[in-house]
Structures are given as C-alpha cells and as structure tokens.
Amino acid sequence: MQLSQRVLNSQFSPIRKLVPYAEAAKKSGKKVYHLNIGQPDVETPKAFFEGIKKYSTNIVYYSHSAGLYELREAFSKYYKSWNINFDAEDLIITTGGSEAVIFSLATVAVPGDEVMVIEPFYANYKGFAEMLNVKLRPVKSSPKNGYAVPEREAFEKAYNEKVKAIIFSNPSNPTGAVYTYDELKRIVDFAKEKDIFVMSDEVYKEFTFDGKKHISIMNFEDQERFILLDSISKRYSACGARIGVLATKNKKILEQVMKFAQSRLSPPLMAQFGTLGLLKDLEEDYFEKMVLEYQQRRDAAFDELSKIEGAVFQKPHGSFYISVELPVDSSEEFVKWMLTDFDIDGETVMVSPLNGFYATPGAGKSEIRIAYVLNNQELRKACSILKEGVYAYNQKRK
Ligand SMILES: Cc1ncc(COP(=O)(O)O)c(C=O)c1O
C-alpha cells in the first residue's frame, strides 16, 4: 500500500511543527510564553453561548448546506453595516474560514493551475493548495516598507498563463499590514487585465489601529471577479466554533461551490446558533474594547521589539501579528534554540519562524511572526526575553 504523493509532498503547519520542542521545554520545568499561534486569550462573548440556548432545538439536525437562512440574513446585515452589499443569497456558511479557502481554490483552479499570492501569506494557503495540487505563485512583499502590496512589475513578473486567481489576507496574517485603497486598486486592476479571480481573506477586518479603516475588496467595481473569505474565529475569539463564510456576487461560483457544500452536508449547527447570537445580540461596545486592547498590545510589542538591535520591521496597523526580520542566520534554528537552550529565570518564549509563510524557496529565513495574544504585561516580558535571546544566540555563534 502506498500513500499519495499529494500528502507526501505536503508540509506540516509551520506554526505547529515546533510544538514538540515547546512541550519538551515545559516538561523540563520551563515556562513558555506562546506568541506563535493566533489563538486569542480573550473570552468568547456571552452572546455566543446564549445564542446556542436561544435559537437551538432539541434535534441537532443538518442545516441547509449553505447554512441556516436566518444566519445568512444576519451576516448580510452585518456586511451591509460595512457598506458591503451582500444579500443572504450571496453567502455560503462554511466550516471555518478554512473551508471557504478550500472551496474557492477548488472552484477556480484544477490540478496544475496556479494561484498568485502575496507573500509572506497565511501559511495554510500552502497546505490547501498542496491538497488540491494547485501551485502558489508568490509575489514578495518586504519588511522594509511594512509588507505593503508589491509594485505592479512584481505581479507582472510572477504571472503566467496558468494563473487563475490571486489570494491575500487584508489585514494581513502574518504581517499586520492593512492595505490602502491604492494598493488594493493595483491588485484589482491587475486581475482585471489578466481576467483572473480575486480571493480576499478579510477575517481580521475589525482589527485595525491608528484610525485606519479596513477597505473591503467588495468596495471596488467588477464584483463578479471577487470572492470574499471570512470567519468568526478571530473576530469573536471563537476559533473552535468553526464558522466561516464564502461570499460572492458571482452566481456561477455560488452555484458550483454548492456541489462541495452539499457533499459535506452541513456546517456545524450548534455553532451556527451561537453565531446568530453574536450577530444579533453582541454588546455594542465589544469591538471598540477589543480593538483598543489589541492596539495597546501592538504598542507594547512594538516598543519591546524596537529594542532589538538590527531588527527590521515597521509598526503594523492591523490583525494581531507583527512580522520582524531578526539579525539571525536562521529563524527556525533560533526558535528551536530558544526552546531547547535558552531561558531567563526558567522562562522562555515561542514565536513562529516565517519561512513556512513563504512559497519562494529560502525566503523569510531570518524573519519571525509574533502573535500578540497575551496580556500587556506578559507580552512585554515575552518580548524582552526574545531580545535577550537574540543577543545570546548571536554571542554564542561568534
Ligand atoms: C488569514 C486567515 N484566514 C483564514 C483563517 C482560518 O480561519 P478559521 O479558523 O475560520 O478556519 C485564519 C486563521 O488563522 C487566518 O489567519
């Protein structure tokens, strides 16, 4: 018996693959600050749990494959509050944003096709593309200018006839970049010229700081070209609920995606009730408080990281990640070493090496991603341990 080349050629999640080192560090008695994974530490709003009670029935049935109509209506209202004109019929509720990514990739590309991606990118895009035998074609952004959308020439250079779509997240995981109108326009114009789809992953839409407001792809013309990918995981600190959305004005896409949605029968029912609770009964100031909290954390992390001599990065304006180029030869080796060989008073820190967030071989080799999902005090402590770690690691190598 043989396993498929498809699975053998796929990669483990770069965020999770160093976890055994963290487990060993903890077993040996060290405290590990986890800045490696985007699991927020804030409580899921009560409205989620109340929604489960309020809207559920005594049978856990399959919902419509596109999700409960009432939930799609509630999402439509939510999008309209963002000036995004989606009706309930334009939406399919998915099992997490992850399924929305898989469904849309599978709908626009066949094995051998290619999809352009702004790198560094959300690492699981690569896993999903591998699952579908679709190749990612990277367009590289740089820490030097805050990982802004690359210039048009870079898109031109990466493009070939096999490319069927472009995918990116905005605000970005892993960089925290929030794309401006002009940057998005560059993507939209390019896609139009090449006649390819645009898949815009907007799961961090609310998380923007310094007065910057997220601009949706749906605020541009040429809407049939766009697929919006969404999720409640981060927005409401509800990662385990597994509720996402695939939304588009393109009826042909919706009709075809329904084939996949029907094969997996139904998105999770109880979590759909919880999401109804979130969309209908959330406290009014929830996002204001959340955004303030994350902005303060961003500031704390930025302050501490600025003390690392030789680190290259700019203050990000969104999501809850910062990507940083460190003065180390290999960030993967450095992250491992922090877990196996370094601590300050029995404490160390785990971050994500950024190489797994790139499709270009060798890229991101000195970069890391920090998820600021700890409270301010712990975050400052963790970043200062990181700073000491960088210094000690380089001293050791001299
Ligand atoms: C940019 C981005 N898209 C999609 C997802 C997947 O979200 P979900 O938990 O809804 O599957 C994540 C999760 O980290 C993400 O960061």
The ligand as a Tripos MOL2 file, in Angstrom:
@<TRIPOS>MOLECULE
LIG
   16    16     1     0     0
SMALL
NO_CHARGES

@<TRIPOS>ATOM
      1 C1         -5.8950   34.9640    7.3300 C.3       1 LIG1
      2 C2         -6.6350   33.7800    7.8350 C.ar      1 LIG1
      3 N1         -7.5330   33.2060    7.0520 N.ar      1 LIG1
      4 C3         -8.2320   32.1210    7.4470 C.ar      1 LIG1
      5 C4         -8.0270   31.5710    8.6890 C.ar      1 LIG1
      6 C5         -8.7920   30.3320    9.0590 C.3       1 LIG1
      7 O1         -9.7790   30.6190    9.9700 O.3       1 LIG1
      8 P1        -10.7760   29.5480   10.5430 P.3       1 LIG1
      9 O2        -10.4260   29.3200   11.9800 O.co2     1 LIG1
     10 O3        -12.0980   30.1960   10.4200 O.co2     1 LIG1
     11 O4        -10.6920   28.3130    9.7270 O.co2     1 LIG1
     12 C6         -7.0840   32.1290    9.5530 C.ar      1 LIG1
     13 C7         -6.7910   31.5330   10.8570 C.2       1 LIG1
     14 O5         -5.7940   31.8000   11.4990 O.2       1 LIG1
     15 C8         -6.3790   33.2720    9.1170 C.ar      1 LIG1
     16 O6         -5.4650   33.8680    9.8900 O.3       1 LIG1
@<TRIPOS>BOND
     1     1     2 1
     2     2     3 ar
     3     2    15 ar
     4     3     4 ar
     5     4     5 ar
     6     5     6 1
     7     5    12 ar
     8     6     7 1
     9     7     8 1
    10     8     9 2
    11     8    10 1
    12     8    11 1
    13    12    13 1
    14    12    15 ar
    15    13    14 2
    16    15    16 1
@<TRIPOS>SUBSTRUCTURE
     1 LIG1         1 GROUP 0 **** ****
